[in-house]
């Protein structure tokens, strides 16, 4: 179980919190009793980022064979082409 401390305590004991992360421990930071963040060992952050990259790559591979559009086509689809709004005045 991760230890928890409020922001004031974490600020006052930041060096200790960092040392605990280096030792592999997680410290949960709270505000008004609610969990708002955590100081984690860098290996945990690296693993999360690698997993996120892998998930994004898998999702991208699913769409490799789909047709693509230019940025101009995308913008026109989202906002209408300039020709569509040229004749209209509010």
WOKAUR-V242505 format. One record per backbone hydrogen bond with DSSP energy under -0.5 kcal/mol. CO is the residue of the C=O (numbers start at 0). NH is the residue of the N-H. E is the energy in kcal/mol with one decimal. If there is no record, write none. Layout:
<<CO & NH & E> <CO & NH & E>>
This chain:
<<2 & 27 & -3.4> <4 & 29 & -2.2> <5 & 9 & -2.8> <6 & 10 & -2.8> <7 & 11 & -2.1> <8 & 12 & -1.8> <10 & 13 & -1.0> <12 & 16 & -2.4> <13 & 17 & -2.7> <14 & 18 & -2.3> <15 & 19 & -2.4> <16 & 20 & -1.9> <17 & 21 & -2.4> <18 & 22 & -1.5> <19 & 24 & -2.9> <20 & 23 & -1.8> <25 & 2 & -1.3> <25 & 27 & -0.5> <26 & 38 & -2.8> <27 & 4 & -2.4> <28 & 35 & -2.9> <28 & 36 & -1.4> <29 & 6 & -1.4> <30 & 33 & -2.1> <33 & 30 & -2.5> <36 & 28 & -2.7> <37 & 39 & -0.6> <38 & 26 & -2.3> <40 & 43 & -1.2> <40 & 44 & -1.4> <41 & 45 & -2.9> <42 & 46 & -2.2> <43 & 47 & -2.3> <44 & 48 & -2.6> <45 & 49 & -2.4> <46 & 50 & -2.3> <47 & 51 & -2.4> <48 & 52 & -2.5> <49 & 53 & -2.3> <50 & 54 & -2.5> <51 & 55 & -2.5> <52 & 56 & -2.4> <53 & 57 & -2.5> <54 & 58 & -2.2> <55 & 59 & -2.3> <56 & 60 & -2.4> <57 & 61 & -1.4> <58 & 62 & -0.6> <59 & 62 & -1.2> <60 & 63 & -1.1> <62 & 65 & -1.4> <69 & 73 & -2.2> <70 & 74 & -2.9> <71 & 75 & -2.4> <72 & 76 & -2.2> <73 & 77 & -2.4> <74 & 78 & -3.2> <75 & 79 & -2.0> <80 & 83 & -1.1> <80 & 84 & -1.0> <81 & 85 & -1.1> <82 & 86 & -0.6> <84 & 87 & -0.7>>
